[in-house]
């Protein structure tokens, strides 16, 4: 249905966009620093799930509405920015509750809150202005309209950046969580890195809020 050359061309374009750290990458890093590897991986999974929802939205025509309407675009962008700031403030306020002994205890038992973490990541992914613009403006350019089944082509092509994003976001999260492990040897270091993760998310939210449309 979709030619190999179009898939490869879209993959190259996607890689160029994804390797530049954006809201999703910085969010995964912030969560890794504040909460560790498991949370980072769950956040990455949620991010790509939310991003694919954007692909579905574009495929059924909603993406073009968001792209053309300033009001809708601003509403989506500001909602995502506000949520990032909220998560960052919460992480910073609870930074002193991060204890090395508590982390060791949790790692020995079953993990909790994975579904909530995935949903957090999905919300950031689906409200990511970079993703909205990319999927609404770039994805349709690689569709072969003469071949028909345009929505199906978009859904298939959308899996390309989603796969790339899952791999790169997970690597970013694992790298950040590895640095966090060193800090976890000291309660003071862990508190500092938890606060840094909170500040990262707050800064990211503010950056998203002031980012303009790419048109």
Secondary structure, DSSP 8 states (H G I E B T S, - for coil): ---HHHHHHHHHHHHHHHTS--HHHHHHHHHHHHH-HHHHHHHHHHHHHHHHHHHHHHHTTHHHHHHH-HHHHHHHHHHHHHHHHHHHHHHHHTGGG--HHHHHHHHHS----HHHHHHHHHHHHHT-HHHHHHHHHTGGGG--GGG--HHHHHHHHHHHHHHHHHHHHHHHHHHHHHHHHHHTTSHHHHHHHHHHHHHHHHHHHHHHHH-----
